[in-house]
Amino acid sequence: MTRRIDILGAGLSGLSAATILSREGYDVHVYEIRADSGARFDGDFQGIENWTSDTDFFDEMREWGFDPEEFKATPFNIIDLIHPDDVITQPSTDKPAFRVVERGTDSHCIDQGFKRMAQAAGATIHYETRKAPEECDIIAAGPKESSAIAFGEIFHTDHPNHVSFQLNDKLAPGAYSYLIIIDGIGLICTCLWRQQKKSSRYLNETIAWYEEHYELNRRPIKRVGGKGDFSLPDRYIHEGRYYVGEAGGLQDFMWGFGMRYAITSGALAAHSIMERCDYEKEIRGRLVPLVRASAINRFLMNRVSNRGFKMVATHWVRDEKRHGDGLHFMKWVYQPGIFRRALWPVVKFAMLRRKQLKDGRMVSRMPFRKSLSRDVWEPSARAIEIGEEWKSIQRGGGQTSFAENEA
């Protein structure tokens, strides 16, 4: 008799598990509250990193039976690194440091690629359908609370393909902003790791900064956003259910590169169900050390302002000169070495809070930090104009997928 597997959530982690299990003959049903996979992100650009392992992640995906040709991915081996004092340097490497993919419901998006692979393997996906978690074998649902938020604007541009990454505590409190341009479509996004009132003012000011420093000829399309809920559970299998991706707290606390963890955890859950590995053991051996390292990095970043950000950027530049590879610094940042392991008890006590979730799991969760006095400043004239321009675009039908009150 064919065993039935029910999966809650049709994101990357849920669909990766569904694809592998369906190919092995399991009767897989995936339940998704939204109308389609990727609807939560609505055209957002995100990166799949290549620095937490010496193996190119696309090669790992092929080993699991996934086809990266099912979705559009643009590789980058160089970025603009923008220092807090507006100095721009360009760390580079000789292989893809990361690939930019689009999240959403268009056919070229990674969510749709994984959806096609799951359906081709035989999985049944039930959209706009609720399913009780206790009735499922794999939990792959998105975040319920907020530890951080991101606001972005998608726009038409004449600028060539490009990625900029900016460390600036004013424009992105405690975090970073970035500019991504792929084939005439751009995204400017600011991430907030401290809770703010009127968060859109940070996006307006960030857009003003990028307009001043890059020739964008920006024509806004829509505004997007999302939230991240960062926590570490005590167990990754609870009452027989496998928790993968965001539901399992398998995220990058530092810079938000979580897709690799999501796909990996979904694949490992599937292999564990097929009795080819021990999920709890594999997650603790392969992913938890990386998640903890990112949490420790976040703890350190929380305690610095632009002066500390400048030190990070400067060290990155020096490290590339020393090793001849801009990717070496990122690998070092995520390396769970002796120093970070020694810091972990301090980080767990000082930054994370114990909480019991509705499903009975105990987690160590990072709360959304309060704003600081330096987060209060007067917006520039151009930022005010950008805000008014967007209000006019909204009146004409411009869409916003993530409202400030959702944070």
LINMO-V942237 format. One record per residue. N is the residue number from 0. PSI is psi as a letter, one per 40 degrees, with the letter a starting at -180 (* if undefined). Layout:
# LINMO-V942237
n->{N:N}
psi->{PSI:PSI}
This chain:
# LINMO-V942237
n->{0:1:2:3:4:5:6:7:8:9:10:11:12:13:14:15:16:17:18:19:20:21:22:23:24:25:26:27:28:29:30:31:32:33:34:35:36:37:38:39:40:41:42:43:44:45:46:47:48:49:50:51:52:53:54:55:56:57:58:59:60:61:62:63:64:65:66:67:68:69:70:71:72:73:74:75:76:77:78:79:80:81:82:83:84:85:86:87:88:89:90:91:92:93:94:95:96:97:98:99:100:101:102:103:104:105:106:107:108:109:110:111:112:113:114:115:116:117:118:119:120:121:122:123:124:125:126:127:128:129:130:131:132:133:134:135:136:137:138:139:140:141:142:143:144:145:146:147:148:149:150:151:152:153:154:155:156:157:158:159:160:161:162:163:164:165:166:167:168:169:170:171:172:173:174:175:176:177:178:179:180:181:182:183:184:185:186:187:188:189:190:191:192:193:194:195:196:197:198:199:200:201:202:203:204:205:206:207:208:209:210:211:212:213:214:215:216:217:218:219:220:221:222:223:224:225:226:227:228:229:230:231:232:233:234:235:236:237:238:239:240:241:242:243:244:245:246:247:248:249:250:251:252:253:254:255:256:257:258:259:260:261:262:263:264:265:266:267:268:269:270:271:272:273:274:275:276:277:278:279:280:281:282:283:284:285:286:287:288:289:290:291:292:293:294:295:296:297:298:299:300:301:302:303:304:305:306:307:308:309:310:311:312:313:314:315:316:317:318:319:320:321:322:323:324:325:326:327:328:329:330:331:332:333:334:335:336:337:338:339:340:341:342:343:344:345:346:347:348:349:350:351:352:353:354:355:356:357:358:359:360:361:362:363:364:365:366:367:368:369:370:371:372:373:374:375:376:377:378:379:380:381:382:383:384:385:386:387:388:389:390:391:392:393:394:395:396:397:398:399:400:401:402:403:404:405:406}
psi->{h:h:h:h:h:h:h:h:h:f:a:d:d:d:d:d:d:d:d:d:d:d:d:e:e:i:g:h:h:h:h:h:d:i:e:i:h:e:d:d:d:f:e:i:h:i:i:h:i:f:e:e:i:e:h:h:d:d:d:d:d:d:d:e:e:i:h:e:e:e:i:h:h:h:i:h:e:i:i:h:h:h:i:d:e:e:h:h:i:g:i:i:i:e:i:h:d:i:h:h:i:h:h:a:e:i:d:e:i:d:d:d:d:d:d:d:d:d:d:d:e:e:i:h:h:h:i:f:h:i:h:h:d:e:e:i:d:h:h:f:i:a:i:d:a:h:d:i:i:h:h:i:h:h:i:i:i:e:i:i:h:i:h:i:h:h:h:h:e:d:d:g:h:e:b:i:i:i:h:h:h:h:f:e:h:i:h:h:i:h:h:h:e:h:h:i:i:f:d:d:d:d:d:d:d:d:d:d:d:d:d:d:e:i:g:d:f:h:h:i:d:i:i:i:i:i:i:h:h:h:i:h:i:d:i:e:h:h:f:e:h:h:h:i:b:d:d:e:f:g:i:h:d:c:e:e:g:e:d:d:d:d:d:d:d:d:d:d:d:d:d:d:d:e:f:e:i:h:d:d:d:d:d:d:d:d:d:d:d:d:d:d:d:d:d:d:d:d:d:d:d:d:e:i:a:d:d:d:d:d:d:d:d:d:d:d:d:d:d:d:d:d:e:f:h:e:e:d:d:d:d:d:d:e:h:g:a:d:d:d:d:d:d:d:d:d:d:d:d:d:d:i:h:h:i:h:i:d:e:e:i:h:i:h:i:h:i:h:i:i:i:i:d:e:e:h:i:h:i:i:d:d:d:d:d:d:d:d:d:d:d:d:d:d:d:e:e:h:i:h:e:h:i:d:e:e:*}
